[in-house]
Amino acid sequence: MVGRTERGFVQEGVAHYLARVGVWSPVKEVLVPASGLRDPEAQRQEEARGLLKALDAPGRVVVLDEGGQVMASRAFAQRLGRWRDEGVREVTFVIGGAYGHADAVRARADLVLSLSLMTFPHQLVRLLFAEQLYRAHAILHGSGYHH
């Protein structure tokens, strides 16, 4: 993800949900520095270079982007479950900076996913997505969390 680790309730919530996901699957957060450039397109391009370098890993890539596909929690869980059943061992989720993703990052994705038709602050997206990732794992493992 682009940015820095914040303190306070957002980071506490992210840590809470990622720890719960960690019961079923290892999770690692990787931070790419946010660009300090003033021009939004220049920011996206600079951040894209850092993100693409960090994406040099096997497995699937899911880019969170406001223009992405909207899916229900169960459909998201089913997609992760299908990849698991196909033998995919690693899925990387990418959260962009303040101005979103460059085309090169979206082109690298196996799935471009939108959390909502609404726009959320960058840090809040981290928390919302961490909860949805936990929810997807809970669905896949038959937990009573999702009802």
GINORTA-V414609 format. One record per backbone hydrogen bond with DSSP energy under -1.0 kcal/mol. CO is the residue of the C=O (numbers start at 0). NH is the residue of the N-H. If there is no record, write none. Layout:
[[CO,NH] [CO,NH]]
This chain:
[[0,31] [7,11] [8,12] [9,13] [10,14] [11,15] [12,16] [13,17] [14,18] [15,19] [16,20] [17,21] [20,23] [20,24] [31,2] [38,42] [39,43] [40,44] [41,45] [42,46] [43,47] [44,48] [45,49] [46,50] [47,51] [48,52] [49,53] [50,54] [52,55] [54,56] [59,91] [60,109] [60,110] [61,93] [62,112] [64,67] [68,113] [71,75] [72,76] [73,77] [74,78] [75,79] [76,80] [77,81] [78,82] [79,83] [80,84] [81,85] [82,87] [83,86] [89,59] [91,61] [93,63] [94,1] [96,99] [101,105] [102,106] [105,108] [110,62] [111,68] [112,64] [120,124] [121,125] [122,126] [123,127] [124,128] [125,129] [126,130] [127,131] [128,132] [129,133] [130,134] [131,135] [132,136] [133,137] [134,138] [135,139] [136,140] [137,142] [138,141]]
